[in-house]
Amino acid sequence: MSSDDHSAGGESHSTVAQPSPRPAVATEATTPVSATAVASQPTPRPGLIGRTFDSLSLPEYRLFWLGTLLSMGATQMNMMTGSILVYDIQNARIIAGIVGMSFAPTMLLFSLFGGVAVDRFDRRFIIQLAQVVGFVVAIVLGLLVLTDAIRWYHLLVAGLIQGAMFAFLAPARQTAIPRLVSRDRLSNAVALNSAGMSLMSVAAPAVGGLLYETITPAGVYFLVAAMYLGSVFLTGMLPVMKPREGKRRAVFADIGVGFSYIGRTPIVFWLIFQGGITALLSFPFRTLLPVYAKDVYRASPSDVGVMMAVLGVGALVGTLFMAGLRSGQRRGLVILGASVLTGFALVWVAAVPWLLVGIAAMAIIGLGDSARMALGQSLVLEAADDEYRGRVMSIFMMTWGLMPLGVLPLSAGFDLLGPQMALGVMAVLMLAASVAFFVQPRLRDLR
């Protein structure tokens, strides 16, 4: 990349947002952990492949990426196993819906506190602590299954604990990225992180579905525990990521400052608002996919694994495409177009009750959702000052905590209207909301 390209990547963000003025000198908001790390970072590689996988040339980011890979794989396999197991234990759609979204209330409750913690304490330590919690939960569930003591409410409690874990892990993981790469690589690094998660969305559910039928759910949970442990090891090799010292307030005062910052940074507000509305309308179907597949397609656990794997393939393609995008391109139109694409795919799933059609639609849904989420996260990180990033990202990730507002009505709709009709209503709402956001120029003209 030429010096002109570097300048475009590092300075054109002022056209994306107008937050509080930044100093011209290098700070933690614009550089990795140390000046030495900045100086040692190789020049971005030319060409499409080099540009797409650029950040993986950095050793510290590679460790972080591999740790995220294992952690996300464990999470995906855990969710896959729990969603099938709960329906086997308690053959009730509403129970499956409640357990499927059980992580959301605690994630919503603790997200704001997680953001404050990330802006106050070592981000590496928070990531490791959250992964240790995941390890313990997986071991306990494995032992309960092994001793035939598992009940559906155990999975409910596990989901609540994991939601609290995600409330701290998600903002810590996202805000660690700007500390490991230079500003001109930030969008690429965020997209590659999302691509790694998508890769695990391909492999982990497919493997989990097969292992569920061969080594039993207990074996899957013990494998999940081992993956979390590996992630703890890799993350421990990263440098300390303590935030810059700043003014300390009471926790609730810090939360209020975070909301105030978002309110005076319009592009951050609109990115969070658009991401929240579209997630609320699109992600509940993912939670209830095992139920929908079993009732509409008469699918087996391995069929559900294939569907979730194809969803991950689409997500992987979408995030790799995002990794190649750079500042100055019409990134706002990409986000809005991705939302419309997801809406069309959901309508397709609801209209045609064929397994092969559902599998094909999963690829489109994965592509649209991942493109919207990956690009939205990177743009929010670009626009936000480092001292607010934890709180901003925690509010951004609170959209996951809002999913009960969509999961419970959708699961109830499955019973009252039937799965296809209920999904069709939500799909039309998703499509209408996605089109409506095109009238907002701050999103439409965002580059």
Helices and strands as residue ranges (DSSP letters): H 3-11, G 12-15, H 35-40, H 47-52, G 54-57, H 59-89, H 93-100, H 103-118, H 123-146, H 152-176, G 177-179, G 183-185, H 186-214, H 216-235, H 251-263, H 266-287, H 289-296, H 301-323, H 331-351, H 355-383, H 386-401, H 404-416, H 419-436, G 437-439, H 441-444
